Amino acid sequence: MNIMTRKSFCALLLVLFFCPTLFATTIYKWVDEKGVTHYSQQMPPEKQAEKLYSEDIEQQRVGFVAPSASAAKEPVPSEMEAAANEINQKDKEQAKMICDSATHQLNVLNTHTNLTRKNAQTGEMEKMTEEQRQEQIAAQQERIRLFCTQ
């Protein structure tokens, strides 16, 4: 072979080697009974599948699109917050009494672990469980948040 033929042959091989259509693959896309979309290079058995070609699929930029911040929604106050706001606006003295009571009860709950309380159904005194104590601590903290920080 002469040098010109070799160069032409090498150039042809390089062009064929880097030709994207040689690397193109067929991709099958289908949706199963559960509504899940699947992609595969093998045709699914007994399924109707859409044929896609890899060279026709537009590649998406990955890692370059920053997420946009969602619009800040104004929080809707709960019934308890709405009632607390009304009390705070209309009767400052009552709000102060609730705050003082909640602060005192929280202090008792935090400093004592062996507590009793009156059962609402039977009227008898019963020992408070640790779960009940923790629930009461959370309730008093919420009352303090609503009535003491105004």
C-alpha positions as CSV (number, residue, x, y, z in Angstrom):
1,M,0.0,0.0,0.0
2,N,1.3,3.4,-0.7
3,I,1.4,6.2,1.8
4,M,-1.5,8.1,0.4
5,T,-3.8,5.1,0.5
6,R,-2.8,4.4,4.1
7,K,-3.5,8.0,5.1
8,S,-6.9,7.9,3.5
9,F,-7.6,4.6,5.1
10,C,-6.6,5.9,8.6
11,A,-8.6,9.1,8.0
12,L,-11.7,7.0,7.1
13,L,-11.3,4.8,10.2
14,L,-11.0,7.9,12.4
15,V,-14.1,9.4,10.8
16,L,-16.0,6.2,11.3
17,F,-14.7,5.7,14.8
18,F,-15.9,9.1,15.9
19,C,-19.1,9.1,14.0
20,P,-21.9,9.5,16.6
21,T,-24.4,7.4,14.6
22,L,-22.2,4.4,15.2
23,F,-22.7,4.8,18.9
24,A,-26.4,5.4,18.7
25,T,-28.6,2.9,20.4
26,T,-32.3,2.1,20.3
27,I,-34.1,2.8,23.6
28,Y,-37.5,1.4,24.3
29,K,-39.9,3.4,26.5
30,W,-43.1,2.0,28.0
31,V,-45.5,2.4,30.9
32,D,-46.4,-0.6,33.1
33,E,-49.8,-1.4,34.7
34,K,-48.9,0.7,37.8
35,G,-48.2,3.8,35.7
36,V,-44.4,3.6,36.0
37,T,-42.4,4.7,33.0
38,H,-39.5,2.4,32.0
39,Y,-36.6,2.8,29.7
40,S,-34.5,-0.1,28.4
41,Q,-32.3,-1.1,25.5
42,Q,-34.2,-4.4,25.2
43,M,-37.7,-4.5,23.9
44,P,-40.1,-5.5,26.7
45,P,-41.9,-8.8,26.2
46,E,-45.6,-8.5,25.2
47,K,-45.6,-4.7,25.7
48,Q,-46.3,-1.9,23.3
49,A,-43.1,0.3,23.5
50,E,-42.1,3.6,21.9
51,K,-38.8,3.4,20.1
52,L,-36.4,6.2,20.8
53,Y,-33.0,6.7,19.3
54,S,-30.2,8.0,21.6
55,E,-28.9,10.5,19.0
56,D,-32.4,12.1,18.8
57,I,-32.7,12.6,22.5
58,E,-31.7,16.1,23.6
59,Q,-29.4,16.0,26.5
60,Q,-30.3,18.1,29.5
61,R,-27.8,20.1,31.4
62,V,-27.1,18.5,34.7
63,G,-26.0,20.5,37.7
64,F,-26.2,23.9,36.1
65,V,-29.7,24.9,36.9
66,A,-30.2,26.4,40.3
67,P,-33.5,25.6,42.0
68,S,-35.8,28.6,42.2
69,A,-37.0,29.7,45.6
70,S,-40.7,29.0,46.1
71,A,-42.9,32.0,47.0
72,A,-43.0,32.4,50.7
73,K,-46.5,31.6,52.0
74,E,-47.8,33.5,54.9
75,P,-48.5,31.1,57.7
76,V,-52.1,30.6,58.6
77,P,-52.5,30.9,62.4
78,S,-54.1,27.9,64.2
79,E,-57.2,28.2,66.3
80,M,-55.1,28.4,69.4
81,E,-52.9,31.1,68.0
82,A,-55.9,33.1,66.8
83,A,-57.5,32.9,70.3
84,A,-54.3,33.8,71.9
85,N,-53.9,36.9,69.6
86,E,-57.4,38.0,70.5
87,I,-56.8,37.7,74.2
88,N,-53.5,39.5,73.9
89,Q,-55.1,42.4,72.0
90,K,-58.3,42.7,74.1
91,D,-57.3,41.8,77.7
92,K,-53.6,42.3,78.5
93,E,-54.2,41.5,82.2
94,Q,-55.7,38.0,81.3
95,A,-52.8,37.4,78.9
96,K,-50.3,38.2,81.7
97,M,-52.1,35.8,84.1
98,I,-52.0,33.0,81.5
99,C,-48.3,33.7,81.0
100,D,-47.6,33.7,84.7
101,S,-49.6,30.5,85.2
102,A,-47.9,28.7,82.3
103,T,-44.4,29.8,83.6
104,H,-45.2,28.5,87.1
105,Q,-46.6,25.2,85.8
106,L,-43.6,24.7,83.5
107,N,-41.2,25.3,86.4
108,V,-43.1,22.7,88.5
109,L,-43.1,20.2,85.7
110,N,-39.4,20.6,85.1
111,T,-38.3,20.4,88.7
112,H,-40.5,17.6,89.9
113,T,-40.9,14.1,88.4
114,N,-43.3,12.5,90.9
115,L,-46.5,14.4,90.2
116,T,-50.2,13.6,90.6
117,R,-53.2,15.1,89.0
118,K,-57.0,14.8,89.2
119,N,-58.6,12.3,86.8
120,A,-61.3,14.1,84.8
121,Q,-63.6,11.0,84.7
122,T,-63.3,9.6,88.2
123,G,-62.3,12.7,90.1
124,E,-59.5,10.7,91.9
125,M,-55.9,11.7,92.2
126,E,-53.5,9.6,90.0
127,K,-49.8,9.6,89.4
128,M,-48.8,11.3,86.2
129,T,-46.8,9.2,83.7
130,E,-43.6,10.5,82.1
131,E,-45.4,10.7,78.8
132,Q,-48.2,12.8,80.3
133,R,-45.5,15.0,82.0
134,Q,-43.7,15.6,78.7
135,E,-47.1,16.4,77.0
136,Q,-47.8,19.0,79.7
137,I,-44.3,20.5,79.4
138,A,-44.9,20.9,75.6
139,A,-48.4,22.4,76.3
140,Q,-47.0,24.9,78.8
141,Q,-44.1,25.9,76.5
142,E,-46.7,26.6,73.8
143,R,-48.8,28.7,76.2
144,I,-45.6,30.7,77.1
145,R,-44.8,31.2,73.4
146,L,-48.3,32.5,72.7
147,F,-48.9,34.7,75.8
148,C,-45.4,35.7,77.1
149,T,-43.7,36.9,74.0
150,Q,-46.2,39.6,73.1
